[in-house]
């Protein structure tokens, strides 16, 4: 596993601040929430994974360079 640089971690933390919402596009885990599930970012750990709280109660992190989730606007959450 390649560790992200300090600069990349800082950028990820800026792009995905605590409290922002993201939507799952891809996750390769048998216990993954369904595609399209929304979560709230709780933080980013030192290996770049998004620590999140999924709307369905799941606690799986979004794994850096493996899973795909996009940040969404409040309007999209309600739409």
C-alpha positions, 0 to 999 in steps of 0.5 A: 500500500502506498501512503499518501503524502502530507500534502495530499492528506492536507488536500483531502482534508480540505476537499472533504471537511468534517460534516460534509456529505458524500455519496457512494459510487463504488465500494468493493466490500461484501458488506458495503452500503448500496450504491448511492447511499449518503454519508457524513464525513467524520474525518480522514485518517492518516492513510487517506481513508474517509471515516464516515457515518452512513445514512443506513447505519454502516460504519465502513470507511471509504478506502483511499484509492479503492472505493469511490465516493463524491462530495455532494451539495445540500440541494442534491441530498434533498433532491 
